Amino acid sequence: MIQYKKAKKILQNSKINISIQKLSTEKSLNRVSAENVFSNVNLPAENNTALDGYAINYKDTFYLNKKKRKLFKIIKTISAGSNPKIKNIRKFQTVEVMTGSLIPKPLNTVVPIEKIKFYPNNKKRNYILISEKILKYKNIRFKGSDFQKKELIISKGELIKPAHILAFKSLGIKKIKVMSKPNILFFSTGNEISNRNKIENWQVRSSNSYYIKSLSKSFLFNFIDGGILRDNNQKFFEKRLRKILTSKVDIIITSGAVSAGKFDFVPIVINKFSLEGFFKGVAIRPGKPILFAKFKNKSKSFFGLPGNPISSAACFRFFVYPYISSLLNMKKEIPFKAILKKKFKKNKNFTRFLKARVNSTKNGNLQVEILGGQESFRIKSFIKSNAWAHLNSGKSYFKKGQLIECFSPIFPNKNIFY
């Protein structure tokens, strides 16, 4: 049995190859960018108005005040999308502009519609009356003030979010290179596992496969259900694995049959293959029996997760997900920290992943409560949790008020906090 830190190093050194594909930007949501993407244009393309109003040349207002007022003749209305070109704009002339419309030169500042006084009256709007000095560039959105040409939009290894789609489409970026989704083939194991609605007392409804399949909707992989391996399927599993090694599957995962029981055949079968980067058993709770292997000279890897639902969920979150993340060249996930609500004691030699609930205190600090019902078969406490508390090995006692590391339950922390 090895420590969690060593297991993570083995995973980091056991990468498999993941291909790159080119997608239209509207189909790139929740994919990982395989390149640095830069803007090809300025946004806005030219100076434009931030609101509805009247554009004037600020120089025409230098000497104006309440005693010395001036009428500006309205010569045109320009809406967003209209051609703004006007020949020979003279002194003390103005143009009505709508939000987003370009500002024709030499006009360079905009008076909001709410502050305008019309002459001779509101019904007959021939002029506007200005009785104060107006500063230059008031209510102007400047060319390139949002994005400048050649400015970075998204970095290689960054997850594409809806905000990126908005930027891509605004900037006219049609296609982007993304990392392909790894193909994960998942097997449940055990005679007790059933997909039926009505089961006997000695049976267990299949759930781990459905949980991990649900993660594929927001995580970065394609899920393939391999079905259920029964206790007498050792030879069948070995034969199936040999075929899988020539398929397009990238990662094989089993749930159950990795401990030391009579029918726990997964480690026996895996050890019949040429392997590298192998470990079996990690000093963690839940999930101690976890197994990992990379097939030698093959771009394929294997995870054997424990069968208990929370053990399986924890091992996916802290082993499989970081592994997928590294394959896709994503940045290392950083835990967020919260104040421990109550003291906690654990085995010094083990790393613990604990179902927890994070709340904000009255003074705005994050506080984490380690929930009751930490056993790996208990799902109710998992539903109530909104975080994993992560307590490293090497320490037994954790005091009330101490800062501890936390992770979001399924999504990487950087999607929420960074």
C-alpha positions as CSV (number, residue, x, y, z in Angstrom):
1,M,0.0,0.0,0.0
2,I,1.4,3.4,-1.0
3,Q,0.7,7.0,0.1
4,Y,-1.7,9.2,-1.9
5,K,1.1,11.6,-3.0
6,K,3.1,8.7,-4.5
7,A,0.0,7.4,-6.3
8,K,-0.5,10.9,-7.8
9,K,3.1,10.9,-9.1
10,I,2.6,7.5,-10.7
11,L,-0.5,8.8,-12.5
12,Q,1.3,11.9,-13.6
13,N,4.1,9.7,-15.1
14,S,1.7,7.3,-16.8
15,K,0.0,9.4,-19.4
16,I,-1.6,8.1,-22.6
17,N,-1.9,10.0,-25.8
18,I,-5.1,11.9,-26.5
19,S,-5.7,13.3,-30.0
20,I,-6.7,16.8,-31.1
21,Q,-9.7,17.7,-33.2
22,K,-11.1,20.9,-34.7
23,L,-14.6,22.0,-33.8
24,S,-16.9,24.8,-34.7
25,T,-16.9,27.2,-31.8
26,E,-20.6,26.7,-31.0
27,K,-19.9,23.0,-30.4
28,S,-16.9,23.6,-28.2
29,L,-18.6,24.1,-24.9
30,N,-17.1,22.1,-22.0
31,R,-14.1,21.0,-24.1
32,V,-10.5,21.8,-23.4
33,S,-8.7,24.2,-25.7
34,A,-5.7,22.6,-27.4
35,E,-4.3,25.9,-28.4
36,N,-3.9,29.5,-27.4
37,V,-6.6,31.5,-29.1
38,F,-6.1,35.1,-30.0
39,S,-8.5,37.8,-31.3
40,N,-8.1,38.6,-35.0
41,V,-9.9,41.9,-34.6
42,N,-10.6,44.8,-32.3
43,L,-13.7,44.8,-30.2
44,P,-15.4,47.3,-30.6
45,A,-14.3,47.6,-34.2
46,E,-14.5,51.4,-33.9
47,N,-15.5,54.1,-31.3
48,N,-19.2,53.9,-30.7
49,T,-21.8,55.3,-28.3
50,A,-22.6,53.6,-25.0
51,L,-26.1,55.0,-24.8
52,D,-28.8,56.8,-26.7
53,G,-28.1,60.5,-27.1
54,Y,-26.6,63.2,-29.2
55,A,-23.0,63.3,-30.5
56,I,-21.2,66.6,-30.6
57,N,-17.7,68.0,-30.9
58,Y,-16.6,68.8,-27.3
59,K,-14.6,71.8,-28.6
60,D,-17.9,73.5,-29.5
61,T,-18.8,73.7,-25.8
62,F,-15.5,75.3,-24.5
63,Y,-17.1,78.6,-23.5
64,L,-20.7,77.5,-22.8
65,N,-22.4,78.0,-19.5
66,K,-25.9,78.9,-18.2
67,K,-25.5,82.4,-19.3
68,K,-23.9,81.6,-22.6
69,R,-25.9,78.8,-24.3
70,K,-25.8,77.5,-27.8
71,L,-28.1,75.7,-30.2
72,F,-26.8,72.7,-32.1
73,K,-28.5,71.8,-35.3
74,I,-29.7,68.1,-35.6
75,I,-28.5,67.0,-39.0
76,K,-29.0,63.2,-38.9
77,T,-30.0,60.1,-36.9
78,I,-27.6,57.1,-36.8
79,S,-28.7,53.8,-35.4
80,A,-26.6,50.7,-34.6
81,G,-25.7,49.1,-37.9
82,S,-26.1,52.2,-39.9
83,N,-23.3,53.7,-42.1
84,P,-22.0,56.6,-39.9
85,K,-20.3,58.6,-42.7
86,I,-21.4,62.2,-43.1
87,K,-19.7,64.7,-45.3
88,N,-18.8,68.2,-43.9
89,I,-20.1,68.2,-40.3
90,R,-19.9,71.9,-39.4
91,K,-19.5,73.7,-36.1
92,F,-22.4,73.5,-33.7
93,Q,-24.0,70.6,-35.5
94,T,-25.1,67.3,-33.8
95,V,-26.2,63.8,-34.8
96,E,-28.7,61.7,-32.9
97,V,-27.0,58.4,-32.1
98,M,-28.4,55.1,-30.8
99,T,-26.6,52.7,-28.4
100,G,-23.8,50.9,-30.3
101,S,-23.8,53.2,-33.3
102,L,-20.5,54.5,-34.6
103,I,-19.5,58.2,-34.1
104,P,-18.7,60.1,-37.2
105,K,-15.7,62.4,-37.0
106,P,-15.1,65.2,-35.9
107,L,-17.8,64.4,-33.3
108,N,-16.3,62.9,-30.2
109,T,-18.6,63.0,-27.2
110,V,-22.2,62.1,-26.5
111,V,-24.8,63.8,-24.4
112,P,-27.4,61.3,-22.9
113,I,-31.0,61.7,-24.2
114,E,-32.1,62.3,-20.6
115,K,-30.1,65.5,-20.4
116,I,-31.2,67.0,-23.8
117,K,-33.4,70.1,-24.1
118,F,-34.9,70.5,-27.6
119,Y,-35.6,73.7,-29.5
120,P,-38.1,75.0,-30.4
121,N,-39.9,72.2,-28.4
122,N,-40.1,68.5,-27.7
123,K,-42.5,67.9,-30.6
124,K,-40.5,69.9,-33.1
125,R,-36.9,68.8,-32.6
126,N,-34.7,70.9,-34.8
127,Y,-32.0,71.8,-32.4
128,I,-30.6,70.8,-29.0
129,L,-29.7,73.4,-26.4
130,I,-26.3,73.1,-24.7
131,S,-25.5,75.3,-21.7
132,E,-22.3,73.7,-20.2
133,K,-18.9,72.6,-21.1
134,I,-19.0,68.9,-22.2
135,L,-15.9,66.7,-21.6
136,K,-14.3,64.9,-24.5
137,Y,-15.1,61.2,-25.0
138,K,-18.1,61.1,-22.6
139,N,-20.2,57.9,-23.0
140,I,-17.9,56.6,-25.8
141,R,-16.9,53.0,-26.1
142,F,-13.4,53.0,-27.5
143,K,-12.0,50.9,-30.4
144,G,-10.4,47.8,-28.9
145,S,-11.4,48.7,-25.4
146,D,-12.8,45.1,-24.8
147,F,-10.5,43.0,-27.0
148,Q,-7.5,44.3,-29.0
149,K,-6.3,42.5,-32.0
150,K,-3.8,39.6,-31.1
151,E,-5.1,39.7,-27.5
152,L,-5.4,36.2,-25.8
153,I,-8.9,34.9,-25.4
154,I,-8.3,31.5,-24.0
155,S,-5.2,29.6,-23.0
156,K,-4.2,26.1,-24.1
157,G,-5.5,23.6,-21.4
158,E,-8.4,25.9,-20.4
159,L,-12.0,24.6,-20.2
160,I,-14.3,26.4,-22.7
161,K,-17.2,28.0,-20.9
162,P,-20.3,29.8,-22.1
163,A,-18.5,33.1,-21.7
164,H,-15.8,31.9,-24.2
165,I,-18.5,31.0,-26.7
166,L,-19.9,34.6,-26.4
167,A,-16.4,36.0,-27.0
168,F,-15.7,33.6,-30.0
169,K,-18.9,34.5,-31.8
170,S,-18.5,38.2,-31.0
171,L,-14.9,38.2,-32.5
172,G,-15.8,36.1,-35.5
173,I,-13.9,33.0,-34.5
174,K,-15.5,30.0,-36.3
175,K,-13.4,27.1,-35.4
176,I,-11.1,26.0,-32.5
177,K,-8.7,23.1,-31.8
178,V,-9.8,21.1,-28.8
179,M,-8.6,18.0,-27.0
180,S,-10.6,14.9,-27.9
181,K,-12.7,13.3,-25.2
182,P,-11.1,10.1,-23.8
183,N,-13.3,7.0,-24.3
184,I,-14.0,5.3,-20.9
185,L,-15.3,1.7,-20.9
186,F,-16.9,1.0,-17.5
187,F,-17.7,-2.4,-16.0
188,S,-19.7,-3.1,-12.9
189,T,-18.8,-6.4,-11.1
190,G,-20.4,-8.9,-8.8
191,N,-23.2,-11.5,-8.7
192,E,-25.2,-9.1,-6.4
193,I,-25.4,-6.3,-9.0
194,S,-28.8,-6.0,-10.8
195,N,-30.4,-3.6,-13.2
196,R,-33.9,-4.7,-12.3
197,N,-36.4,-2.5,-10.5
198,K,-37.5,-5.3,-8.1
199,I,-34.6,-7.1,-6.5
200,E,-34.1,-9.7,-3.7
201,N,-32.7,-8.7,-0.3
202,W,-29.3,-10.1,-1.2
203,Q,-29.0,-8.1,-4.4
204,V,-27.8,-4.5,-5.0
205,R,-29.1,-2.2,-7.7
206,S,-26.5,-1.0,-10.1
207,S,-25.7,2.6,-9.4
208,N,-22.0,3.3,-9.8
209,S,-22.2,3.0,-13.6
210,Y,-25.1,5.5,-13.7
211,Y,-23.3,7.9,-11.4
212,I,-20.1,8.0,-13.6
213,K,-22.2,8.1,-16.8
214,S,-24.0,11.2,-15.4
215,L,-20.5,12.8,-14.8
216,S,-19.7,12.4,-18.5
217,K,-22.4,15.0,-19.3
218,S,-20.3,17.7,-17.7
219,F,-16.9,16.0,-17.4
220,L,-14.5,15.5,-20.3
221,F,-15.0,11.9,-21.4
222,N,-17.2,9.6,-23.4
223,F,-18.9,6.9,-21.3
224,I,-19.3,3.4,-22.7
225,D,-21.2,0.9,-20.5
226,G,-19.5,-2.5,-20.6
227,G,-22.2,-4.2,-18.5
228,I,-21.8,-6.4,-15.4
229,L,-19.0,-8.9,-14.9
230,R,-20.2,-11.8,-12.7
231,D,-18.1,-13.6,-10.2
232,N,-17.3,-16.4,-12.6
233,N,-16.3,-14.1,-15.5
234,Q,-12.6,-14.0,-14.9
235,K,-11.6,-15.7,-18.2
236,F,-14.3,-13.7,-20.1
237,F,-12.9,-10.5,-18.7
238,E,-9.3,-11.4,-19.7
239,K,-10.4,-12.2,-23.2
240,R,-12.4,-9.0,-23.4
241,L,-9.5,-6.9,-22.2
242,R,-7.2,-8.3,-25.0
243,K,-9.7,-7.2,-27.6
244,I,-10.1,-3.8,-25.9
245,L,-6.4,-3.2,-26.2
246,T,-6.8,-3.0,-30.0
247,S,-9.9,-0.7,-29.8
248,K,-10.5,3.0,-29.6
249,V,-11.1,2.8,-25.8
250,D,-8.6,4.9,-23.8
251,I,-9.4,4.1,-20.2
252,I,-11.0,0.9,-18.8
253,I,-12.7,1.2,-15.4
254,T,-14.1,-1.5,-13.2
255,S,-16.1,-1.0,-10.0
256,G,-15.7,-3.8,-7.4
257,A,-13.7,-7.0,-7.3
258,V,-10.4,-5.3,-6.4
259,S,-10.1,-6.2,-2.7
260,A,-8.8,-9.5,-1.4
261,G,-12.0,-11.6,-1.4
262,K,-12.5,-15.0,-3.0
263,F,-14.2,-13.5,-6.1
264,D,-12.1,-10.3,-6.4
265,F,-10.5,-11.4,-9.7
266,V,-9.7,-8.0,-11.2
267,P,-6.1,-7.7,-9.8
268,I,-5.4,-11.3,-10.9
269,V,-6.5,-10.6,-14.5
270,I,-4.7,-7.2,-14.8
271,N,-1.4,-8.8,-13.6
272,K,-1.4,-11.2,-16.6
273,F,-0.7,-8.2,-18.9
274,S,2.5,-6.3,-19.4
275,L,2.2,-3.2,-17.2
276,E,3.9,-0.1,-16.2
277,G,3.0,2.5,-13.6
278,F,1.1,0.0,-11.5
279,F,-0.2,0.4,-8.0
280,K,-2.6,-1.6,-5.9
281,G,-3.8,-0.2,-2.6
282,V,-3.4,3.4,-1.4
283,A,-3.5,4.7,2.2
284,I,-6.8,6.6,1.7
285,R,-10.3,6.4,3.1
286,P,-12.6,5.7,1.4
287,G,-11.2,3.7,-1.5
288,K,-8.1,1.9,-0.1
289,P,-8.2,-1.1,-2.5
290,I,-8.0,1.1,-5.7
291,L,-5.9,-0.3,-8.5
292,F,-4.2,1.5,-11.4
293,A,-2.1,0.3,-14.3
294,K,-0.9,1.5,-17.7
295,F,-0.6,-1.2,-20.3
296,K,3.0,-1.4,-21.5
297,N,3.5,-0.2,-25.1
298,K,-0.2,0.6,-25.3
299,S,-1.8,4.0,-25.0
300,K,-4.4,2.6,-22.7
301,S,-4.8,2.6,-18.9
302,F,-6.9,0.9,-16.3
303,F,-8.6,1.9,-13.0
304,G,-10.0,-0.7,-10.6
305,L,-12.4,1.2,-8.3
306,P,-13.9,-0.2,-5.1
307,G,-17.5,-1.3,-5.3
308,N,-19.0,0.7,-2.4
309,P,-20.7,3.8,-3.9
310,I,-18.9,6.5,-2.0
311,S,-15.5,4.7,-2.4
312,S,-16.1,4.6,-6.1
313,A,-17.2,8.3,-6.2
314,A,-14.2,9.4,-4.1
315,C,-11.7,7.5,-6.2
316,F,-13.2,8.8,-9.4
317,R,-12.9,12.4,-8.1
318,F,-9.4,12.2,-6.7
319,F,-7.8,9.7,-9.1
320,V,-9.6,9.3,-12.4
321,Y,-10.6,13.0,-12.8
322,P,-7.1,14.4,-12.1
323,Y,-5.7,11.8,-14.5
324,I,-8.1,12.8,-17.3
325,S,-7.3,16.4,-16.5
326,S,-3.6,15.8,-17.0
327,L,-4.1,13.9,-20.2
328,L,-5.9,17.0,-21.6
329,N,-3.1,19.3,-20.4
330,M,-5.3,21.2,-18.0
331,K,-3.8,23.2,-15.2
332,K,-3.4,21.5,-11.9
333,E,-6.5,21.9,-9.7
334,I,-6.0,24.0,-6.6
335,P,-8.0,23.3,-3.4
336,F,-9.9,26.1,-1.7
337,K,-9.6,26.4,2.0
338,A,-12.3,26.7,4.7
339,I,-12.4,27.0,8.5
340,L,-13.1,23.7,10.2
341,K,-16.4,23.9,12.2
342,K,-15.6,21.1,14.6
343,K,-12.5,19.2,15.6
344,F,-11.8,16.0,13.8
345,K,-9.5,13.0,14.4
346,K,-8.3,10.4,11.9
347,N,-5.6,7.7,11.4
348,K,-2.3,9.6,11.0
349,N,-1.1,7.3,8.1
350,F,-4.2,7.8,5.9
351,T,-5.4,10.6,3.7
352,R,-9.1,11.1,4.2
353,F,-11.7,12.3,1.7
354,L,-14.7,13.4,3.7
355,K,-18.3,14.3,2.8
356,A,-18.6,17.9,3.9
357,R,-20.8,21.0,3.7
358,V,-19.3,24.4,3.2
359,N,-21.2,27.5,4.2
360,S,-20.4,31.2,4.6
361,T,-20.2,32.7,8.1
362,K,-21.7,36.1,9.1
363,N,-18.4,37.8,8.6
364,G,-18.0,36.2,5.1
365,N,-15.6,33.4,5.8
366,L,-16.0,29.9,4.4
367,Q,-16.7,27.3,7.1
368,V,-16.6,23.6,6.5
369,E,-18.6,21.0,8.5
370,I,-17.6,17.3,8.2
371,L,-20.9,15.5,8.0
372,G,-21.9,12.4,9.9
373,G,-22.3,9.1,8.0
374,Q,-18.8,8.9,6.5
375,E,-19.1,5.1,5.8
376,S,-18.6,4.3,2.2
377,F,-22.0,2.7,1.8
378,R,-23.9,5.8,3.0
379,I,-25.4,7.9,0.2
380,K,-27.7,10.1,2.2
381,S,-24.8,12.2,3.6
382,F,-23.3,12.4,0.1
383,I,-26.5,14.1,-1.1
384,K,-26.3,16.6,1.8
385,S,-22.7,17.4,1.0
386,N,-21.5,20.2,-1.3
387,A,-17.8,19.6,-0.9
388,W,-15.1,17.1,-0.2
389,A,-12.9,17.9,2.8
390,H,-9.3,16.7,2.1
391,L,-7.2,15.8,5.1
392,N,-3.6,14.7,4.2
393,S,-1.7,11.9,5.9
394,G,0.9,12.7,8.5
395,K,-1.5,14.2,11.0
396,S,-4.2,12.9,13.3
397,Y,-5.8,15.8,15.0
398,F,-7.5,18.8,13.2
399,K,-8.6,21.6,15.5
400,K,-11.8,23.6,15.3
401,G,-11.0,26.9,13.4
402,Q,-8.2,25.3,11.5
403,L,-8.0,26.0,7.7
404,I,-8.4,22.7,5.7
405,E,-8.3,21.9,2.0
406,C,-11.6,21.4,0.2
407,F,-12.7,20.4,-3.3
408,S,-16.0,20.8,-5.1
409,P,-17.9,17.6,-5.3
410,I,-17.7,16.9,-9.0
411,F,-16.6,20.0,-10.9
412,P,-13.0,21.2,-10.8
413,N,-12.5,24.1,-8.3
414,K,-11.1,26.4,-11.0
415,N,-14.5,26.4,-12.7
416,I,-16.0,28.0,-9.6
417,F,-13.3,30.1,-8.0
418,Y,-10.8,31.0,-10.7
